[in-house]
Amino acid sequence: MPGDGSRETLLITDARMRAHVQGPGHPERPERLDAVSEHLRDAALPGTRWAAPARAALVDEALARVHAPGYLEAVRAARGRQVHFDVDVALSPGSVDAARLAVDAALSAVEEVVSGTARNALALVRPPGHHAERARAMGFCVYNNVAVAAAHARAALGCERVLVVDWDVHHGNGTQHLFEERRDVLVFNTHQWPHYPGTGAAEERGRGAGEGYTVNVPLAPGAGDGEYVAVFDELLPAIAERFAPDLVLVSAGFDAHAEDPLGDMEVTDEGFAALCDRVRALAERHAGGRLVLLLEGGYALEGLRRSALACARILSGETGPSVAPTRTRALRGALGRVREQHAARWGLA
């Protein structure tokens, strides 16, 4: 039953993910996990429970669904070593095990939510995943955690349609490319534009059988709570209504926060709570409440910890904040471009 209060919100993490260390001064650092986990534990939210990843036996098979065999072998060979995979991805001796734990956490969260033993879930993982391509690490990401979770839900858990919402400040290029020729996984991205990694134009909308099942909403620098809420109010509900997902996954990056050093957006803790409230409502309407948030970016520790807690409060059943939509000229232009690309398939007026 959607919103069933008899089931708890699962908070899943493992301190061993701290073993991924990319070097002094790197923004994707172990302290990110500490900041979020400690803040949530101190909050002791009613209606939540903590767990550790518990699906290690499934990790290799799940990874093979989305990543190329040669790439998986290269990552395995880096276990216990110091290796640079990309200008933005440095592996330390503990990084491969940490990355596997992140995948394990994603699988564990999705399995519990789909089976009904958890109401919904927040997986506190690192390294993040949404930039990881089929055969390439990039953008701080080794394995594409959310893509692995979506593919596992389709292949092993009986889910027919999975909606992936990515509100990270950076476009989730890896997730888009992994699913852009499919129509069983719809990827909805909001991101700063122009910005790293340079993908995510509104005109990128999938290919072949998946045409229209990639939805990109590039936003101008400076967008804040009201602009993001307008996107989630004016575009996402109509798309979800027609797509009718039976599972909703969120690439929950918090680097669109006003305090974040790697973005130029103005979203606040309250804004992220409002976005979480909206995806929770979509999941309850279409997917029996089945919703999993997976941590992506977020590099201002205070903003990250407050925003993650704000979302956990929403997942555990608290009422969302009242945030009014803001329609600036730049936003109206962005919404217009998305409607132009997707009006026919998704009924965007």
Protein Blocks (a to p, Z undefined) as FASTA:
>chain_A
ZZiakbccdddddfklmmpcgbehiabdfklmmmmmmmmmmnopghiacdddfklmmmmm
mmmmmpcfklmmmmmmmgoiacdfbfklccdfklmmmmmmmmmmmmmmmmmmmnopafbd
cddddddfklpcfkbceehiabdfklmmmmmmmmmnopabdcdddfbfbdcfklmmmmmm
cckbccdddddddddehiaifklgbehjlgoiaccddddehiafklmmmmmmmmmmmmmm
mnopabdcddddfklpfklckbccfbdfklmmmmmmmmmmmmmmmnnopacdddfedjbf
klmmmmmmmmmmmmnopacddddddddfklmmmmmmmmmmmmmmnopZZ
